[in-house]
Amino acid sequence: MMIEDFVLLLITMLMTYVTYYYYKYFTRVNPLPCLFPFPLINYFPYVYWWFNGDINSFFNYCYEKYSDIYEIYGNIRSIVLCRREYLDDFLSKNTPGKRFRNCQGTEELGLQGKGLSLNNDYKSWTFNHHFFNQAILSPKFTNEAIDQTNKLFNELESYWSNLFLKKEIIKEHKNKLNYSEWSYHYTNDIIIKLLTGKRSYSMAAYFDALSDEKTDYPKDSVKLFLAFRKLVTVGYALFAVVPSFIRYNFPFVRKITDEVLQDLDYINQTLDAMIKSRRQEIEHTPLNEPLSHDMLTSMIIKNTIREIFD
């Protein structure tokens, strides 16, 4: 009898949740065209492409079906804009409104009120935006960006020469150039170098995966890149779209959730250690000696006596 009561209670809870879910869906304010959602999983196509690591196919499918503007209704309601003029207005400096809705998932990831792109706290966003602009608009930072772009592209050319431009490889058509993947690793190496002053060796790791020749690079440096990549490509979508009930109670999804949280802890610990190390380097560097011109250093010395001598 107890099992029957439990099953009845479970069915009642499920029916209540489904009823509430569709009540919220059909009574939402200013409804836009979208795929018909289902409780807990939201959209079958999204789940399919997400597990296959091809989220872009889902958005391409929605764009072909609904064109310029549509919404995604799930754990949070998202509006997707596909015209440049919409984005010009949305990203205008005169638009202080929220760009991303706060939700439990982004709070668990520690993203609320931090950074720029996902920050809904206007005072915090303004402060961060001011420091960010001062850092990247510095002439020394611009020169550093140009210099690192050239150096890393020369490194990229050397990898391509070894993989694709040797006579025997060209004759036998052994290797095919995946330009988008190489661009991804090249861009990542530039960003990490300009942000932190440290190398991520993303291109070197990708080269090692394709070639019999191996490069001599610190293997631990790639771990930070891989953690960032998983957080961006999997973590945010998982926590922003998938309800917490599924994230923590379905074994397969729970495993991915735990991996994302472990990667996030690793990223935070690594960045904290990097910031502390850079502060110590700056403190022990004489005022008459130049510092590196990465963004981390620029933000640490901002509004300090060190900025005057740099």
C-alpha positions as CSV (number, residue, x, y, z in Angstrom):
1,M,0.0,0.0,0.0
2,M,2.9,2.4,0.8
3,I,4.3,1.8,-2.7
4,E,1.0,2.7,-4.3
5,D,0.7,5.8,-2.2
6,F,4.2,6.8,-3.2
7,V,3.5,6.3,-6.9
8,L,0.3,8.3,-6.5
9,L,2.1,11.1,-4.8
10,L,4.8,11.1,-7.5
11,I,2.2,11.2,-10.3
12,T,0.4,14.0,-8.5
13,M,3.6,16.1,-8.2
14,L,4.5,15.5,-11.8
15,M,1.0,16.5,-13.0
16,T,1.1,19.6,-10.8
17,Y,4.6,20.6,-12.2
18,V,3.5,20.0,-15.8
19,T,0.3,22.1,-15.3
20,Y,2.3,24.9,-13.7
21,Y,4.9,24.7,-16.4
22,Y,2.4,25.1,-19.3
23,Y,0.4,27.8,-17.4
24,K,3.6,29.9,-17.2
25,Y,4.3,29.1,-20.8
26,F,0.9,30.1,-22.2
27,T,0.6,33.2,-20.0
28,R,4.1,34.6,-20.6
29,V,4.3,38.3,-21.4
30,N,4.9,39.3,-25.1
31,P,5.2,35.8,-26.5
32,L,7.5,35.3,-29.4
33,P,7.6,32.4,-31.9
34,C,9.5,29.4,-30.5
35,L,9.6,25.6,-30.6
36,F,7.0,23.9,-28.4
37,P,8.7,23.1,-25.1
38,F,8.5,20.1,-22.8
39,P,8.9,20.1,-19.1
40,L,12.4,19.3,-17.7
41,I,14.0,18.7,-21.1
42,N,12.7,21.9,-22.8
43,Y,13.4,20.9,-26.5
44,F,14.3,17.5,-28.0
45,P,16.4,19.1,-30.8
46,Y,18.4,21.1,-28.2
47,V,19.1,18.1,-26.1
48,Y,20.1,16.1,-29.1
49,W,22.6,18.7,-30.5
50,W,23.8,19.6,-27.0
51,F,24.9,16.0,-26.3
52,N,26.5,15.9,-29.7
53,G,28.5,19.1,-29.0
54,D,26.8,21.0,-31.9
55,I,24.7,23.7,-30.3
56,N,25.0,26.0,-33.3
57,S,22.9,23.6,-35.4
58,F,20.0,24.1,-33.0
59,F,20.2,27.9,-33.4
60,N,20.6,27.5,-37.2
61,Y,17.5,25.3,-37.2
62,C,15.5,27.9,-35.2
63,Y,16.7,30.8,-37.5
64,E,15.6,28.9,-40.6
65,K,12.2,28.3,-39.0
66,Y,11.5,31.7,-37.3
67,S,14.0,34.1,-39.0
68,D,15.0,37.3,-37.3
69,I,13.8,37.0,-33.7
70,Y,12.6,34.1,-31.6
71,E,12.7,32.9,-28.0
72,I,13.9,29.9,-26.2
73,Y,11.6,28.9,-23.3
74,G,13.1,26.7,-20.6
75,N,14.7,27.1,-17.2
76,I,15.1,30.8,-18.2
77,R,13.4,32.6,-21.1
78,S,15.9,33.8,-23.7
79,I,15.2,36.0,-26.7
80,V,17.5,35.4,-29.7
81,L,18.2,38.4,-32.0
82,C,19.5,37.8,-35.5
83,R,19.6,41.2,-37.1
84,R,22.4,43.7,-36.8
85,E,20.2,46.7,-36.1
86,Y,18.6,44.9,-33.1
87,L,22.1,44.2,-31.7
88,D,23.2,47.8,-32.3
89,D,20.4,49.0,-30.1
90,F,20.8,46.2,-27.6
91,L,24.6,46.8,-27.1
92,S,24.4,50.5,-27.1
93,K,26.1,52.3,-24.2
94,N,22.7,54.1,-23.6
95,T,21.0,50.8,-22.8
96,P,21.6,50.0,-19.1
97,G,19.0,47.3,-19.0
98,K,19.7,43.6,-18.3
99,R,21.3,41.7,-21.1
100,F,21.1,38.3,-19.4
101,R,18.5,37.2,-16.8
102,N,19.8,36.1,-13.4
103,C,19.0,32.5,-12.6
104,Q,20.0,29.9,-10.1
105,G,22.5,28.2,-12.5
106,T,24.6,31.4,-13.2
107,E,24.6,32.1,-9.4
108,E,25.9,28.6,-8.7
109,L,28.7,29.3,-11.3
110,G,29.5,32.5,-9.5
111,L,28.9,34.7,-12.6
112,Q,26.3,37.1,-11.3
113,G,27.6,40.6,-10.6
114,K,31.1,39.8,-12.1
115,G,32.8,40.6,-15.4
116,L,31.2,42.3,-18.3
117,S,29.2,40.1,-20.7
118,L,27.1,38.3,-18.1
119,N,27.0,41.1,-15.5
120,N,23.5,42.5,-14.7
121,D,24.7,44.7,-11.8
122,Y,24.9,48.0,-13.6
123,K,27.2,49.7,-11.0
124,S,29.6,46.7,-11.1
125,W,29.4,46.5,-14.9
126,T,30.2,50.3,-15.2
127,F,33.2,49.9,-12.9
128,N,34.5,46.9,-14.7
129,H,33.9,48.5,-18.1
130,H,35.9,51.5,-17.1
131,F,38.9,49.5,-16.0
132,F,38.6,47.2,-19.1
133,N,38.7,50.2,-21.4
134,Q,41.6,51.8,-19.7
135,A,43.6,48.6,-19.9
136,I,43.0,47.8,-23.6
137,L,43.2,51.4,-24.9
138,S,46.7,51.8,-23.5
139,P,49.2,52.3,-26.4
140,K,51.6,49.8,-24.7
141,F,48.9,47.2,-24.6
142,T,48.1,47.8,-28.3
143,N,51.8,47.4,-29.2
144,E,51.9,44.2,-27.1
145,A,48.8,42.8,-28.9
146,I,50.4,43.5,-32.3
147,D,53.7,41.9,-31.3
148,Q,52.1,38.8,-29.8
149,T,49.8,38.4,-32.8
150,N,52.8,38.3,-35.1
151,K,54.8,36.0,-32.9
152,L,52.0,33.5,-32.5
153,F,51.1,33.6,-36.2
154,N,54.8,32.7,-37.0
155,E,54.5,29.8,-34.6
156,L,51.2,28.8,-36.3
157,E,53.0,28.9,-39.7
158,S,55.7,26.6,-38.4
159,Y,53.1,24.0,-37.3
160,W,51.4,24.2,-40.7
161,S,54.7,23.8,-42.5
162,N,55.4,20.6,-40.6
163,L,51.9,19.2,-41.1
164,F,50.9,20.3,-44.5
165,L,53.7,21.7,-46.7
166,K,56.2,18.9,-46.8
167,K,56.5,17.3,-50.3
168,E,55.7,13.8,-49.2
169,I,52.6,15.0,-47.3
170,I,51.4,17.0,-50.3
171,K,51.8,14.1,-52.7
172,E,50.0,11.6,-50.5
173,H,47.3,14.1,-49.3
174,K,48.0,12.8,-45.8
175,N,46.7,15.7,-43.8
176,K,43.7,18.1,-44.2
177,L,43.8,21.6,-42.8
178,N,40.9,22.2,-40.3
179,Y,41.1,26.0,-40.5
180,S,38.3,26.7,-38.0
181,E,40.0,24.5,-35.3
182,W,43.4,26.0,-35.8
183,S,41.8,29.5,-35.7
184,Y,40.2,28.6,-32.4
185,H,43.5,27.5,-30.8
186,Y,45.4,30.5,-32.3
187,T,42.8,32.9,-30.9
188,N,42.9,31.2,-27.5
189,D,46.7,31.5,-27.3
190,I,46.5,35.3,-28.1
191,I,43.7,35.9,-25.6
192,I,45.3,34.1,-22.7
193,K,48.7,35.7,-23.4
194,L,47.2,39.2,-23.5
195,L,45.1,38.7,-20.5
196,T,47.6,37.0,-18.2
197,G,51.0,37.4,-19.8
198,K,51.3,33.5,-19.7
199,R,51.2,31.1,-22.6
200,S,48.4,28.5,-22.8
201,Y,50.2,26.4,-25.6
202,S,46.9,25.5,-27.1
203,M,48.3,25.4,-30.6
204,A,51.2,23.3,-29.5
205,A,48.9,20.8,-27.8
206,Y,46.8,20.6,-31.0
207,F,49.9,20.1,-33.1
208,D,51.1,17.2,-30.9
209,A,47.7,15.6,-31.3
210,L,48.1,15.6,-35.1
211,S,51.8,15.1,-35.6
212,D,54.4,12.3,-34.8
213,E,56.7,15.1,-33.8
214,K,56.2,16.4,-30.3
215,T,56.8,19.9,-29.0
216,D,58.4,20.6,-25.6
217,Y,55.8,22.7,-23.8
218,P,54.5,22.6,-20.1
219,K,51.7,20.1,-20.1
220,D,50.0,21.7,-17.1
221,S,49.4,25.0,-19.1
222,V,46.9,23.3,-21.4
223,K,44.8,22.2,-18.5
224,L,43.6,25.8,-17.9
225,F,42.6,26.2,-21.5
226,L,40.7,22.9,-21.5
227,A,38.9,23.9,-18.3
228,F,37.9,27.3,-19.9
229,R,36.8,25.6,-23.1
230,K,34.5,23.2,-21.2
231,L,33.1,25.9,-19.0
232,V,32.2,28.1,-22.1
233,T,31.0,25.4,-24.4
234,V,29.2,23.1,-21.9
235,G,29.1,24.6,-18.4
236,Y,27.1,27.8,-19.0
237,A,24.5,26.2,-21.3
238,L,24.1,23.4,-18.8
239,F,23.6,25.6,-15.8
240,A,21.5,28.3,-17.6
241,V,19.1,26.0,-19.5
242,V,18.9,22.6,-17.7
243,P,16.9,22.7,-14.4
244,S,18.7,22.0,-11.2
245,F,16.5,19.0,-10.5
246,I,17.9,17.3,-13.6
247,R,21.5,18.5,-13.1
248,Y,21.7,16.9,-9.6
249,N,19.5,13.9,-9.9
250,F,20.0,12.3,-13.3
251,P,23.3,10.3,-13.1
252,F,24.7,11.1,-16.6
253,V,23.9,14.9,-16.3
254,R,25.1,14.9,-12.7
255,K,28.5,13.5,-13.8
256,I,28.9,16.4,-16.3
257,T,27.7,18.9,-13.7
258,D,30.3,17.7,-11.2
259,E,33.0,17.9,-13.9
260,V,32.1,21.5,-14.7
261,L,32.1,22.5,-11.1
262,Q,35.5,20.8,-10.6
263,D,36.8,22.7,-13.7
264,L,35.4,25.9,-12.3
265,D,37.2,25.4,-9.0
266,Y,40.4,24.7,-10.8
267,I,40.1,27.9,-12.9
268,N,39.4,30.0,-9.8
269,Q,42.3,28.5,-7.9
270,T,44.7,28.9,-10.9
271,L,43.7,32.5,-11.5
272,D,44.0,33.4,-7.8
273,A,47.5,31.9,-7.7
274,M,48.4,33.7,-10.9
275,I,47.2,37.1,-9.5
276,K,49.1,36.6,-6.2
277,S,52.2,35.6,-8.1
278,R,52.0,38.7,-10.4
279,R,51.5,41.0,-7.4
280,Q,54.6,39.6,-5.9
281,E,56.5,40.0,-9.1
282,I,55.4,43.7,-9.4
283,E,56.3,44.4,-5.7
284,H,59.9,43.0,-6.2
285,T,60.5,44.7,-9.6
286,P,62.4,48.0,-9.3
287,L,60.5,51.1,-10.5
288,N,63.0,51.8,-13.2
289,E,62.5,48.3,-14.8
290,P,59.6,47.8,-17.2
291,L,56.7,45.4,-16.6
292,S,54.9,43.2,-19.1
293,H,51.9,44.9,-20.8
294,D,49.3,42.3,-20.4
295,M,45.8,43.2,-19.0
296,L,46.3,41.5,-15.6
297,T,49.4,43.7,-14.9
298,S,47.7,46.8,-16.2
299,M,44.7,46.3,-13.9
300,I,46.9,45.5,-10.8
301,I,49.0,48.7,-11.2
302,K,46.1,50.9,-12.2
303,N,45.9,54.0,-10.0
304,T,49.1,53.1,-8.1
305,I,52.5,54.8,-8.1
306,R,53.8,51.9,-10.3
307,E,51.5,53.1,-13.2
308,I,53.4,56.4,-13.3
309,F,56.8,54.7,-13.8
310,D,55.6,52.1,-16.2
